[in-house]
Amino acid sequence: MKIHLAEPITIDSPMVIIPAEEYEFLLKEAGYAPTPKLDQRISQARTRYRKKKYLAWDKIKHDLV
């Protein structure tokens, strides 16, 4: 796979580049577990937000206080 970039990538700090397969292994070793229910809730929240179906901050803030 060859990727063509419109502009070069600039990295201002030290980076480590590893293959995706090794990254997945490291996630498993660190105890990362997929969260399908949370992923679904986030997706639903984004859909509601795009449809402008959300609570105003003033209402939420008032309810919290």
C-alpha positions, 0 to 999 in steps of 0.5 A, spaced: 500 500 500 502 506 498 500 513 501 501 519 497 501 525 502 499 532 500 504 535 505 510 532 509 509 530 516 513 534 521 514 531 528 517 535 533 518 530 539 521 523 539 516 518 536 516 510 536 514 507 530 511 500 530 507 495 526 500 495 527 500 487 529 505 489 535 501 495 537 495 490 538 499 485 542 502 491 546 494 493 548 492 486 550 499 485 554 497 492 558 490 489 559 486 493 554 479 490 553 474 492 547 468 496 550 463 494 545 457 497 549 461 504 550 463 504 543 455 503 541 453 509 546 458 514 544 456 512 537 449 514 539 451 520 542 454 523 536 448 521 532 444 525 537 449 531 537 449 531 529 441 531 529 442 537 535 438 533 540 442 534 546 441 538 553 443 545 553 450 546 558 446 551 562 440 546 564 446 540 565 450 545 570 443 547 574 441 540 575 448 538 577 449 544 582 
